[in-house]
Amino acid sequence: MKPPVPALVSLPSLRAHLASRSGFVAAEGAGRRAAVALVLLPRHETLDILLIRRAERAGDLWSGHMALPGGRQEPGDATLADTAIRETLEEVGLDLRAEGELLGRLDDLPATGRGKAVGMVVSPWVFAVEREPRLTPNDEVDEAIWAPLAAMIDGSTDTTMDYRYEGDDLTLPGYLVGERVVWGMTHRMLGFLFDAIRAST
C-alpha cells in the first residue's frame, strides 16, 4: 500500500527539501549529458505536472513515448539546468526563466532506450509555475498536457506496460494518463519526485 498523498503540497517545503538532500549526481566524464524539466502547476491544494508525447520519428529511441520536456546538453548551456530551460522553451514554448521558479534537482539517471544503456546521463530539474501558461509544441512534440499528480502518487492510475525485450515478454510499471501510459525513465523520475514530495511534508 502506498503512503497517503499529502493533503497540502507546500512548494517552499519541497524547495527546502531538495536543497537539503544529497542525491546522486553523476561524475564528470560519465557520458553524454541531458536534462529534463519537471514543471509543477499548483491547482488549489494539489499539483499538476507537464507531460509531453514525443512525435513519431524514425531513429528516435523514445519515439511516441510520454515524456518530460528536455534533451541533450549543448555547448552553449552553462549548466544542466540551462539545458532543461532551453529545451522546454524549444519544445513547448514555455520560458521557465520568465515564468518559472527552479525548486531543485532530483537524482541523475543513466538513460536507457529500447532496454539498453545509451551512454548518456539525464538530470531531472524541478520547476514551478504560478499560473497555467500557453503552450506551443514544436514538431518534436505531438501533444503537451497537464496531468494531476495526486492520482499517480496514491496509486489510482497505476498500470502496466507489456514490452518485449530480446525475446522476453516483460511487464513494466506505469501510470495511466488519459489513454496514454507513462513508463520507463519518465515513470522512474516521477517516482523520485513523489518521494521528495512525501519527504517534504
Residue pairs with C-beta under 8 A, 6 or more apart in sequence:
2 153
2 154
2 155
3 198
4 154
5 150
5 153
5 154
6 197
6 198
6 201
7 45
8 45
8 201
9 42
9 45
9 46
9 47
9 149
9 197
9 201
10 200
10 201
11 40
11 42
11 101
11 103
11 128
13 200
13 201
14 103
14 104
14 126
14 196
14 197
14 200
15 103
15 104
16 200
17 104
17 196
17 199
17 200
18 103
18 104
18 105
18 106
18 126
18 196
18 200
19 104
21 196
21 199
23 105
23 106
23 107
23 108
24 107
24 108
25 105
25 107
25 108
25 123
26 33
26 108
26 110
26 121
26 123
30 121
31 110
31 119
31 120
31 121
32 72
32 73
32 119
32 120
32 121
33 72
33 73
33 80
33 83
33 120
33 121
33 122
33 123
34 70
34 71
34 72
34 73
34 83
34 111
34 120
34 121
34 122
34 123
35 70
35 71
35 73
35 80
35 81
35 83
35 84
35 87
35 122
35 123
35 124
35 125
36 67
36 68
36 69
36 70
36 84
36 87
36 122
36 123
36 124
36 125
36 189
37 50
37 68
37 69
37 70
37 84
37 85
37 87
37 88
37 96
37 124
37 125
37 126
37 127
38 49
38 50
38 68
38 106
38 124
38 125
38 126
38 127
38 189
38 190
38 193
39 49
39 50
39 69
39 88
39 94
39 96
39 100
39 127
39 128
39 129
40 47
40 48
40 49
40 103
40 126
40 127
40 128
40 129
40 149
41 47
41 48
41 49
41 50
41 128
41 129
41 131
41 132
41 146
42 128
42 130
43 148
46 148
46 149
46 150
47 148
47 149
47 150
48 146
48 147
48 148
48 149
49 146
49 147
49 149
49 190
49 193
50 68
50 69
50 92
50 94
50 135
50 144
50 145
50 146
51 66
51 67
51 68
51 144
51 145
51 146
51 147
51 177
51 182
51 186
52 66
52 67
52 68
52 69
52 91
52 92
52 137
52 141
52 142
52 143
52 144
52 145
53 64
53 65
53 66
53 67
53 141
53 142
53 143
53 144
53 145
53 180
54 60
54 62
54 63
54 64
54 65
54 66
54 67
54 140
54 141
54 142
55 63
55 64
55 139
55 140
55 141
55 142
56 63
56 64
56 142
57 63
57 140
61 113
61 114
61 118
62 113
62 184
64 142
65 183
65 184
65 186
66 177
66 180
66 181
66 182
66 183
66 186
67 186
68 124
68 186
68 189
69 84
69 87
69 88
69 91
69 92
69 94
69 141
69 144
70 83
70 84
70 87
70 88
70 91
70 122
71 83
71 87
71 90
71 91
72 83
72 120
73 80
73 83
74 83
74 86
77 83
77 86
80 123
80 125
81 102
81 105
81 125
83 123
84 96
84 123
84 125
84 127
85 96
85 97
85 100
88 94
88 96
89 95
89 96
90 138
90 140
91 137
91 138
91 140
91 141
91 144
92 135
92 136
92 137
92 138
92 141
92 144
93 134
93 135
93 136
93 137
93 138
94 100
94 129
94 133
94 135
96 102
96 127
96 129
99 129
99 130
99 133
100 127
100 128
100 129
101 127
101 128
101 129
102 125
102 126
102 127
103 126
103 127
103 128
104 125
104 126
105 123
105 124
105 125
105 126
106 124
106 125
106 126
106 189
106 192
106 193
106 196
107 124
107 192
108 121
108 122
108 123
108 124
109 121
109 122
109 124
109 185
109 188
109 189
109 192
110 117
110 120
110 121
110 122
111 117
111 118
111 119
111 120
111 121
111 122
111 185
112 118
112 184
112 185
114 165
115 163
115 165
115 166
122 185
122 189
124 189
124 192
124 193
126 193
126 196
132 146
135 144
137 143
137 144
145 177
145 178
147 177
147 182
149 193
149 194
149 197
150 156
151 157
152 175
152 177
152 182
152 190
152 194
153 194
153 197
153 198
157 175
157 176
157 177
158 173
158 174
158 175
158 176
159 173
159 174
159 175
159 176
159 181
160 171
160 172
160 173
160 174
161 171
161 172
161 173
161 174
161 181
161 183
161 184
162 169
162 170
162 171
162 172
163 169
163 170
163 171
163 172
163 183
164 170
172 183
172 184
172 187
173 183
173 187
174 181
174 182
174 183
174 187
175 181
175 182
175 183
175 187
175 190
176 182
182 190
